[in-house]
Amino acid sequence: MDFRSDTVTRPTQAMRDAIANAPVGDDVYGDDPTVNELEAWAADTHGFEAALFTSSGTQANLLGLMAHCERGDEYLCGQQAHNYKYEAGGAAVLGSIQPQPVMNEPDGTLCFKKLEAVIKPEDFHFARTKLLSLENTINGKVLPLSYLAEAREFVNKHGLKLHLDGARVYNAAVALDVDIKEIAQHFDTMTICLSKGLSAPIGSLLLGDTVTINKARRIRKMLGGGMRQVGLLAAAGKLALTEQVAQLKVDHDNAQKLVHGLAKLPGFSVKPELVQTNIVFAKLDQSVDIDNIAAKLEKEGITITPSNPIRFVTHKDVSTDDIDVLLEKLAEKL
């Protein structure tokens, strides 16, 4: 059992079969039929003109940022944003793009007044503010549809573009019980990670208008992201979006079971009302030696990331029974 992240999901047997049998070509030449089919299908399904298959969510985000911003430009984001905090400074290092983070609110949103206050005036002393980047879900929290509509109004007012790091955007759609287009409609570009809860082995998508995606495709080549017979992976990516979305509801239900179980353990402090999708955080008392507990769990085939607060992530390879086992083993070792 591995509770570290939903990135540890293994591909389904259907994905393995699709990988073995996918028709392929050279994607750099635009000749891979499986990639072409996935990109066309994904663009239509999400309400965009075009899509680009990429090797990772980090690459897809970087391509989105670099397609919108030139050297010396700036993007607005949250302090907890993955493309600011956890992607090795790629926008700055590779795109010469300045991030301007603001503190995320407790619900994961960004305050529009705070964002407005950091937009740079038209003056050659300053970086040029060009883009607002949001993340949905963020730390497992879902951005409300009403907030996304406000974000669209905000960027329109200030002449900015709007990008969504949608690594777990399908978790958001499932939690809200809406079609994915209800979220996607507000954004100029959006990424989708296929290799988290959706279980594909590799890959993410960047979606946007044709001009932006064509620019991103050129940058992908520059960054070494042009792949050849990658239809093998695109075939699994298509199944991630057509066969695995329903699993996310199960993951969310398991997260609820887990958080309510953790609430009964001594030394664990949780807020069940904040668990909206498949990610659970717990604050630990000083009495909890989580490093020692993690080492003991590892010997019994249970993997967690020792930290405080500690994060648990549910996914298709964690069953309801596994939640019971984890809670039982934690109780034994406290």
N, C-alpha and C positions, 0 to 999 in steps of 0.2 A: 504494500500500500504506500502510495507516495502522495503526500499532502502539500508538497512544496509549491506547486503551480499546476495550472491546466496545460502548460507547455509539455508536460511529461506524457500526455495522452499518446497511445499507440494507434496507428492506422487500423481501420476496420478490415475485415477480410475482403469486403467488397472493394475497398480502396486498393488492397494488394492485387486483387484480380484485375482491376482497371489499369493499374500501373503496368502489369504484365502484358496487357493487350492493347494499350493505347496506340493509335496511329500517330506517328511523329514525323517531324521534319526539322529544318534548321530555323529556330525562332528568330535569330538575328537577321536572317533573310526574310522573315515574315512567313515562312513556309510550314510552320508546325500547325496542322489542322486542329489539334486538340487545344492548344493554347489559344488559337484564334477563336475557336468556338466558345471557350470559357470567357474570354475577354468580351466578346460580343454579347453573350448571354448575361454576364454580370452587369455590363453597362445598362442593358435594357431593364433588367430586374430591379436595379437600384435607381433608375431614373436619370442616368447620366448619358452623355454622348459616347464616351469611350472609357476603356479600362486598360490597365497595364499589370501583367503578372510579374511579381518581384520575388526575390529570394527570401525576404524577411520583412517584418513590420518596421524594423529600424530603417531598412532601405526605402520602403514605401513612404515613410514619414519624411525622410531626408529628401527624396525626390519631390514630394509635394512642396516642402519648404523652398527648395532650390528652384522649382518651376515658378513659384510665385514671387520670390525675392531675388534681387541681384546683390552683388557685393556692396556692403555698406548699408543694406536695408535692415529692417528690424521686424521681428514678429513678437506679438504679445501672447503670453501663455500663463499657466499656473505654476506655482512653486513646486507642485507635485506632478507636473506634466511629465509623462514618460519621455517625450522628445526633447525635454529640457534637462531632466535629472538623470535619466538612465540610458541615454544613447550616445555616451562618450563624447559629448560636445560636438557632434558631427556637423550641425548647422554652422557653428562658428569655425570649426577647423577646415571643413571641406567646402562650405558655401560662403564663408566670410559674412555670415548673417548673424546679427546681434539678437540674442533673446532678451526680452524684457518681461521677466516673470512678476506676477503679483500673487499674493497669498490666496490659496483656495479657501473658500468659505467651508464651514463644517459639512455642508451637503455636497461638496465637490464643485459647486459653481464658482464662477468668478464675478466679482462685483463690478457692474458696468461703470459706476462712478470712479472706482479705483483704476479701472482700465482707461477711462477717458483722461484721468489725471496724468497718465504716463505716455500718452500719445505725443510724439514729438512735433513741435511746430515746423513749418517750412522754413528752414534756416540751415545754411551749410555747416553750422557747428554740430548738427545732430545727425544721427542715423535716420533714415527715412522709414517711418512706420507703415508697413504694407499689409500686414496679415494678423488675424486673430486665430489662434489654434486652440481648440477645445479637445477634451478627451471624454469618451463615453463608452463604457463605464469608466469611472475613475475610482480606484481603490474599492471597486465593487459597487459603487453608488451610481445611480441612474440620473442623468440630467433630464428634468421634466420637459415635455414637448413645448410647454409655454415658454420655458427659458430659452429653448433653441430658437423660437420665433423672435424673442427679444434680441437674441444675439444677431439674427439676420437684420433686424431693424438697426441695431447698433453699428454693424459694419457698413450698411448702406449709408447711414448718416455720416460716417467718417471716411468714406471712400476706401474701405479696406476689403480684402478678401477673407473668406472664412473657411478654415480647414478643420476637419475632424480626424483626430487619431481614434479610429474606430476599431482598435484591436479586439475589443469585446463588444462591439456594437450590437451583435445579435443577442447577447445576453440582455442588453438594454431593451431591444425590441420584444424579446420574450417576456421580460419583467413587466413591460408596459402593455403587453398583449396587442401590439400594433404591427402592421406591415412595415417592413424595413424602410420603405419609401417615405413613411411619415417622419422618420428621422433624417433620412438622406436629403430630402427636398430643401433643407435650409442651407446646405453647404456647397461651396464651389468645388472642393475636393474632399475625398473621404478615403481612408484606408480601412481594410478589413483583414484581420489575421485569420488565416485558414488553419493554423497549426496549434491553436490553443484549444478551447473547449470543443471546437468543430473537428478536431482530431486528424487533420491532414498532416503528413509527416513534415512538409516544408511548404512555405509560401504565404504571400500576402498579395492583396490587390490594392492598387491606387485607381480611384475613379475620378473623372472630371470631364471638362469639355475637351473637344478634339485638339484644339491648339495647345492647351496645357498638357495633355497626355503625350502629344507628340514631342513637346519640349522635354518632358520627364523621360521619355524613351531615349532621347539622345543623351541625357545626363546619366541614365542607367548604364548605357554603354561606356561612358567616360569613367564611371565608378567601377567598372569591371563586372557589372551585373547582367550583361548580355549572355544568355545561355543558349545552348544548341537544342538538342532533342528533349526539351523540357516538358513536352506533352506528357511524359511519364508522370510528372508531378502535377501538372494541370488537371489530369484525369482524376486524381485524388482530391484536388481542390474543388472540382465541380461537385463531387459527392459530399464533400464537407458542407456545402451550401444547400444541397438538395435532400440529403438523408440524415444529417446530424443535428439540425436545428432543434428538433423535438427533444433531443437528449438534454438540452440546456435547462428545460423546465425540471427535469429530474435532478439535475445538479443543484438547482436553486432550492428545491425541496430538501435535498440532503444537507445543504448549508444551514437551513433552518433547524433541522434535527440536530446538527452539530452545535450550533450556537446555544440552543436551549439546553443541551447536555453539558456544555462547558460552563454554563451559568450555575450549575449545581456543584461544580468542583471547587474545593477550597483553594484560594490563591489566584483564581482566574476571574477577571472582571470583564464582562462583555456587555454590549448594548444590542440586544436582538433587533430592536427597531431600526438599526442602521444597516442590518444585513439585508440587502435587496436582491443580490444575485448569488454568485458562487464563491464569494470571498468573505472570510470571517477573520476578524482581528480580536485578540484578547490581550488585555494588560495583565501583567503578572506581579504578584507581591514579591518582595525580596526573599521570602521564604521558599519560593519555587526555584529550584536549581534546574533550569531548563536545559542547560548544556548536558548535565548528567542524565536527565530524563531522555533527551534526544539520543544519546549514545546507547542507552539501554533499549530504547524502541528500535533502533537500527539493527540490533542483534536479533530482534524478533520480526524483522522484515517490514518495519513501519518507518518511513522516512518523513521527517519534519525539518523545518529550518529553525534552529534555536535562536530566538531574538526576543526582545521586549519593546513594544508589543510583538506578539507572535502572530503570524499569518498562516491560516489554513485555507487551501483552495480545493473545492470539490470539482469532480469531472467524471467522464464516462467510465474511467478505470477505478473509480472509488464507488463501491456499492453502499446501499443502506446498511447492510450487515457490517461492512467495513467501518462505518461510523460508530456502530455499537462497540466493535472491537477496540477502536482507538480510545473511546471514552472509558472503557473498562481498563485498558492498559494504563492510561493516564492516572486514573483513580488509584491503581495499585502502586504507582511509583511516586505519588505525592507524599 
